[in-house]
C-alpha cells in the first residue's frame, strides 16, 4: 500500500458519525479536515476527530486534500461534487448520486474530462452479506436465477429522526432513501436493468416529528411514500420491488432471490455482514451458509477505501459513479412509470462490479 488518500469531509450531519467511526480501520484513508454550513458544528466535530475545521471554500482550495467525502443533503450532492472535481479532487458521496440523471450526468462527464474518480454509496454491498449472496448466485447454488423480491417498509422516518423533513422532499422518500441499497444489490447480482414499470402514490396521513426539539412539527410531504416496481434485467431476471413509508407492520420477507434450484434469503443490504440463508430444491429448508466473500468487519467508508486502492493500482473501483448513475436512472424510471402508467426503457447500462474475494482488505485487494 502506498500513501493514504487525504480526505476532506463536507457535511457533518448524522451519517458522518458512521464514517468517522470506521476511518481508523481503513489505513488507505487519512482524515484531514471537515467543513459544514454550520461552522460551530464543524468546529465541534473537528475537535472530536483531531483535524482542521475549514469553510467549504477553503477545504476545496486546500492542495493537501486529495478527495472529498460529500455528506451533504441530496439537494446539494451534484453541486458539491462538481465543485470538488473542478478543484482537482476525487469525490465519493452519499446516495443518491444526485436528484436526477440530468444533474448527475455532468458530474460524471466532468470527472472523465479531468481524469478524476467519482464514487457513491451504498458501499454496504461490499460487505460479507451481499457478497456472500452474490457468490452463491455466481456459483450456481440455486441454479439459474429467475426472480428476486424486495419488500422494505416502515411507518416513516419521522418516528426516530430529529429532523426528518428532507426525507419527504425530492431526493428522499422510501425509493430514493432506501432504494439504493436494494437496487445496487440487484444490479450487483443480475446486471443492469433495461425496462421498468411501476405504481407510486402517497396517503393523506398527516405526519409530524416524533422526537427531539422539533417534536410535534408538521411534515409537508412532497414525494410518493409507497412505491411498487417491476424491473427487467438484461440477464432476463425479473425483480419486484416495494418500498414504503406507509406500513406499520409486516411479515413479508425482506429480500429473496429465487432460482431453478433454490432460494436465497438475502440479508439487509443496509448492513454489511448479516447472515445469508439458502434453501435448495433438495430439502427446501433454510440454512445459514458460511461467509464466502466480501470485506469482513466493514463499515461505511469501505467504498471510499476501495476507491483509494483502485486509484493506486489503476483499476476500476466497485462503488462507482457509473453504478450509482444507473441506480439513479432506475429510480427515476420508477417515478416516471408510476406517474405516466407506462413501461420505461432505460438508456444507461453498467458492468457488474468485480466481486470482493473472501479475506480481501480494501487497502490490499
Phi and psi in degrees as a GROMACS rama.xvg file:
@    title "Ramachandran Plot"
@    xaxis  label "Phi"
@    yaxis  label "Psi"
@TYPE xy
-85.9259  -150.687  UNK-2
-69.862  143.648  UNK-3
-63.2643  154.473  UNK-4
-81.3333  124.455  UNK-5
-81.4505  124.278  UNK-6
-111.905  134.326  UNK-7
-114.197  131.009  UNK-8
-101.486  127.95  UNK-9
-111.276  115.618  UNK-10
101.817  110.43  UNK-11
-121.6  47.1503  UNK-12
-79.5702  -159.469  UNK-13
-54.179  -45.8463  UNK-14
-67.0919  -24.6579  UNK-15
-61.9744  -28.3895  UNK-16
-59.728  -38.4768  UNK-17
-67.4577  -36.8375  UNK-18
-67.6673  -46.4062  UNK-19
-60.3705  -37.8019  UNK-20
-64.2805  -28.2579  UNK-21
-90.74  -23.3955  UNK-22
-51.4893  -42.3675  UNK-23
-60.3844  -22.6195  UNK-24
-91.0961  3.20806  UNK-25
-121.244  86.4491  UNK-26
-66.4778  -12.5866  UNK-27
-78.943  -3.91463  UNK-28
-122.795  144.297  UNK-29
-131.205  115.34  UNK-30
-72.6107  124.83  UNK-31
-110.381  -37.441  UNK-32
-161.956  160.257  UNK-33
-131.985  154.447  UNK-34
-144.663  152.072  UNK-35
-160.282  152.509  UNK-36
-62.1347  -28.8831  UNK-37
-88.4816  97.4052  UNK-38
-63.5495  -34.5852  UNK-39
-66.1551  -40.3011  UNK-40
-66.2317  -41.1315  UNK-41
-60.9516  -42.4863  UNK-42
-64.0207  -41.1122  UNK-43
-63.9762  -44.9601  UNK-44
-66.6141  -41.0258  UNK-45
-58.9613  -40.7435  UNK-46
-63.216  -41.1155  UNK-47
-64.4758  -37.0037  UNK-48
-92.2356  -8.20939  UNK-49
70.781  34.6057  UNK-50
-128.912  -178.172  UNK-51
-84.8303  145.828  UNK-52
-101.723  123.093  UNK-53
-125.984  160.844  UNK-54
-69.922  162.662  UNK-55
-59.1787  -44.4014  UNK-56
-60.7543  -43.6924  UNK-57
-68.6179  -36.7855  UNK-58
-63.8911  -43.8079  UNK-59
-66.3824  -30.4743  UNK-60
-84.4793  -9.95214  UNK-61
-73.1274  117.085  UNK-62
-70.2844  -13.6501  UNK-63
-83.7562  -3.8384  UNK-64
-102.908  123.631  UNK-65
-89.1513  -32.4257  UNK-66
-146.481  147.384  UNK-67
-106.068  128.399  UNK-68
-93.7396  109.497  UNK-69
-94.2874  100.587  UNK-70
-113.371  30.3886  UNK-71
-75.5135  176.194  UNK-72
-69.0213  155.691  UNK-73
-52.3322  -35.459  UNK-74
-63.138  -20.7375  UNK-75
-104.747  -2.10599  UNK-76
-56.664  -51.1925  UNK-77
-67.0878  -44.5876  UNK-78
-61.1242  -46.7299  UNK-79
-66.4424  -38.6286  UNK-80
-61.7771  -45.4682  UNK-81
-63.7531  -42.5969  UNK-82
-61.5514  -40.7433  UNK-83
-65.9342  -43.0634  UNK-84
-61.4993  -43.7236  UNK-85
-69.5583  -17.257  UNK-86
-88.2039  4.86824  UNK-87
84.7449  22.7539  UNK-88
-117.186  143.449  UNK-89
-66.1512  158.532  UNK-90
-133.388  133.572  UNK-91
-129.383  128.224  UNK-92
-127.983  162.93  UNK-93
-71.2019  161.021  UNK-94
-81.3077  154.616  UNK-95
-77.2712  166.541  UNK-96
-57.2279  -38.7172  UNK-97
-161.459  178.497  UNK-98
-73.9831  -25.7108  UNK-99
-154.25  160.044  UNK-100
-64.1748  -29.3989  UNK-101
-64.4833  -29.4383  UNK-102
-81.0245  -35.0105  UNK-103
-77.3489  -34.5362  UNK-104
-57.4617  -44.98  UNK-105
-62.9778  -28.4529  UNK-106
-63.2422  -49.2132  UNK-107
-67.8633  -37.4566  UNK-108
-64.8362  -42.6412  UNK-109
-66.0322  -39.3301  UNK-110
-61.4488  -42.9358  UNK-111
-63.1608  -40.9805  UNK-112
-62.0089  -36.3071  UNK-113
-95.5856  -3.83568  UNK-114
69.509  34.2423  UNK-115
-114.382  163.021  UNK-116
-98.1198  144.483  UNK-117
-123.021  126.131  UNK-118
-125.173  162.072  UNK-119
-152.298  143.137  UNK-120
-63.4241  158.239  UNK-121
-86.4137  141.171  UNK-122
-103.566  3.75736  UNK-123
-57.0888  -27.495  UNK-124
-68.0826  -9.55384  UNK-125
-91.1676  -4.91854  UNK-126
-77.2553  179.869  UNK-127
-70.7131  -24.7975  UNK-128
-64.5402  -63.6666  UNK-129
-68.349  -36.7585  UNK-130
-68.6695  -34.7365  UNK-131
-67.2432  -41.6479  UNK-132
-60.9713  -41.8631  UNK-133
-62.2815  -42.2598  UNK-134
-60.8946  -39.3715  UNK-135
-62.4879  -42.8592  UNK-136
-63.953  -49.8893  UNK-137
-65.3071  -29.0294  UNK-138
-84.7568  0.0958879  UNK-139
77.1316  20.8123  UNK-140
-68.0308  -19.8909  UNK-141
-118.562  25.5475  UNK-142
72.1205  -144.407  UNK-143
-86.6549  124.788  UNK-144
-61.0701  137.499  UNK-145
-113.837  -45.2714  UNK-146
-156.483  160.905  UNK-147
-135.931  151.743  UNK-148
-135.09  127.314  UNK-149
-121.093  135.25  UNK-150
-143.338  86.4112  UNK-151
-99.1013  133.394  UNK-152
-153.51  157.442  UNK-153
-161.364  162.674  UNK-154
-69.2359  -29.0066  UNK-155
146.955  145.628  UNK-156
-71.387  -11.6031  UNK-157
-66.0904  -14.6226  UNK-158
-74.171  -19.6721  UNK-159
-130.747  -27.0021  UNK-160
-84.9398  133.152  UNK-161
-73.7588  -18.1889  UNK-162
-141.02  71.2483  UNK-163
-89.7515  8.00028  UNK-164
-55.5281  -38.7487  UNK-165
-67.5243  -19.6973  UNK-166
-68.5364  -15.7186  UNK-167
-112.414  18.7558  UNK-168
-122.571  167.261  UNK-169
-49.3625  134.228  UNK-170
96.3485  -8.82765  UNK-171
-116.317  -143.232  UNK-172
74.3478  166.903  UNK-173
-63.3804  -32.195  UNK-174
-69.2651  -51.8508  UNK-175
-79.1539  -25.2812  UNK-176
-81.7386  -52.5861  UNK-177
-99.9292  -24.0845  UNK-178
-54.3231  -41.6805  UNK-179
-56.6453  -32.953  UNK-180
-62.6664  -44.2619  UNK-181
-80.0758  -42.31  UNK-182
-67.3941  -38.7269  UNK-183
-63.6783  -38.6803  UNK-184
-64.311  -43.5245  UNK-185
-62.9085  -41.9434  UNK-186
-67.7955  -37.1282  UNK-187
-61.4896  -39.4792  UNK-188
-72.7941  -48.2316  UNK-189
-119.74  -3.39896  UNK-190
89.5226  -173.577  UNK-191
-65.7892  159.556  UNK-192
-97.7705  139.609  UNK-193
-109.368  -30.962  UNK-194
-141.68  149.855  UNK-195
-138.522  137.855  UNK-196
-131.707  162.913  UNK-197
-179.115  167.33  UNK-198
-128.964  131.18  UNK-199
-131.016  155.063  UNK-200
-174.452  -178.956  UNK-201
-147.854  149.8  UNK-202
-85.2889  174.441  UNK-203
-93.2274  8.11315  UNK-204
-60.4343  130.776  UNK-205
-78.1182  135.346  UNK-206
-116.881  139.021  UNK-207
-136.015  154.408  UNK-208
-68.8147  133.883  UNK-209
-97.7551  -23.6401  UNK-210
-133.678  163.057  UNK-211
80.5903  -171.858  UNK-212
-65.8868  -19.1669  UNK-213
-96.1466  9.64678  UNK-214
-52.4637  130.639  UNK-215
95.4883  -13.6073  UNK-216
-70.3309  139.154  UNK-217
-72.5876  148.086  UNK-218
-116.88  107.125  UNK-219
-64.7831  140.358  UNK-220
-109.498  114.229  UNK-221
-112.747  10.5706  UNK-222
-137.738  162.582  UNK-223
-71.4142  140.149  UNK-224
-110.945  0.365773  UNK-225
-141.089  123.078  UNK-226
-132.194  129.273  UNK-227
-126.55  128.251  UNK-228
-137.745  153.016  UNK-229
-118.683  125.41  UNK-230
-112.309  130.576  UNK-231
-105.692  114.305  UNK-232
-81.6466  152.634  UNK-233
-59.3143  -26.3464  UNK-234
-74.926  -9.61861  UNK-235
99.6992  -10.8217  UNK-236
-70.662  140.773  UNK-237
-107.861  124.329  UNK-238
-111.714  129.539  UNK-239
-104.884  133.722  UNK-240
-133.585  124.485  UNK-241
-120.872  127.399  UNK-242
-129.079  128.205  UNK-243
-147.934  141.789  UNK-244
-104.91  24.8406  UNK-245
-119.702  7.03323  UNK-246
-111.436  121.891  UNK-247
-83.6131  -31.0108  UNK-248
-159.969  151.663  UNK-249
-157.053  156.709  UNK-250
-122.164  13.8463  UNK-251
-72.933  135.665  UNK-252
-57.0143  143.063  UNK-253
-69.1919  -45.7563  UNK-254
-160.868  117.124  UNK-255
-134.813  148.866  UNK-256
-120.993  128.583  UNK-257
-113.706  131.255  UNK-258
-126.702  178.426  UNK-259
-67.9165  -15.0617  UNK-260
-126.114  12.9857  UNK-261
159.824  -174.451  UNK-262
-134.786  138.901  UNK-263
-107.882  127.947  UNK-264
-88.8998  104.849  UNK-265
-81.6261  134.787  UNK-266
-72.6552  167.742  UNK-267
-54.4148  115.262  UNK-268
-75.84  1.02994  UNK-269
-85.8965  -1.7281  UNK-270
-118.915  165.936  UNK-271
-97.2582  -31.5658  UNK-272
-140.432  25.6259  UNK-273
-68.6482  161.545  UNK-274
-72.3112  149.76  UNK-275
-106.858  137.013  UNK-276
-116.346  149.378  UNK-277
-136.759  140.975  UNK-278
-126.053  122.79  UNK-279
-102.164  168.035  UNK-280
-62.9482  -19.5256  UNK-281
-68.9527  -40.9696  UNK-282
-132.087  -16.1379  UNK-283
57.0587  30.91  UNK-284
-116.228  130.317  UNK-285
-70.9775  133.456  UNK-286
-135.691  141.691  UNK-287
-70.3924  140.68  UNK-288
-109.051  151.945  UNK-289
-66.022  153.476  UNK-290
-58.2894  132.044  UNK-291
-123.581  -8.38926  UNK-292
-169.316  168.438  UNK-293
104.973  159.653  UNK-294
-73.7092  119.671  UNK-295
-79.1298  153.123  UNK-296
54.7183  34.1296  UNK-297
-82.5505  158.604  UNK-298
-150.352  176.147  UNK-299
-59.0838  131.69  UNK-300
116.009  -15.5084  UNK-301
-64.3544  -30.3648  UNK-302
-67.4539  -35.8219  UNK-303
-69.1327  -38.9955  UNK-304
-65.8816  -37.7508  UNK-305
-62.105  -40.214  UNK-306
-64.2437  -42.144  UNK-307
-60.3377  -43.5373  UNK-308
-67.4719  -35.7342  UNK-309
-64.6145  -37.6895  UNK-310
-62.4576  -45.0636  UNK-311
-63.9976  -36.7643  UNK-312
-102.65  2.50578  UNK-313
57.4891  48.7465  UNK-314
-122.337  162.253  UNK-315
-65.5535  142.156  UNK-316
-90.76  155.398  UNK-317
-81.7024  -47.6031  UNK-318
-84.9219  71.3396  UNK-319
-91.1821  161.355  UNK-320
-63.4483  -35.4123  UNK-321
-64.0624  -41.6255  UNK-322
-64.8951  -44.2275  UNK-323
-64.5201  -34.8968  UNK-324
-65.1552  -44.3439  UNK-325
-62.7522  -42.5642  UNK-326
-62.5963  -40.7309  UNK-327
-61.1351  -42.1334  UNK-328
-66.5986  -34.599  UNK-329
-59.3482  -48.2261  UNK-330
-63.4972  -42.4458  UNK-331
-60.7536  -40.8711  UNK-332
-66.6313  -36.664  UNK-333
-61.5821  -44.9518  UNK-334
-61.2666  -45.0513  UNK-335
-63.0604  -44.1511  UNK-336
-60.5043  -42.0183  UNK-337
-67.1145  -39.1621  UNK-338
-71.1618  -40.821  UNK-339
-101.71  -0.330433  UNK-340
52.0501  53.0299  UNK-341
-134.997  162.818  UNK-342
-94.4736  126.69  UNK-343
-109.527  128.219  UNK-344
-92.7575  130.872  UNK-345
-81.4126  151.319  UNK-346
-101.406  -22.35  UNK-347
-94.1524  162.159  UNK-348
-145.857  171.892  UNK-349
-160.917  148.862  UNK-350
-78.4326  147.992  UNK-351
-61.7911  136.355  UNK-352
-62.2722  153.761  UNK-353
-60.1621  133.963  UNK-354
-64.5295  156.575  UNK-355
-96.5526  115.796  UNK-356
-67.2989  156.301  UNK-357
-61.0746  132.158  UNK-358
85.974  -1.04916  UNK-359
-70.0638  151.577  UNK-360
-121.977  142.131  UNK-361
-62.1158  -25.3655  UNK-362
-86.2722  -4.48988  UNK-363
-131.286  -4.53708  UNK-364
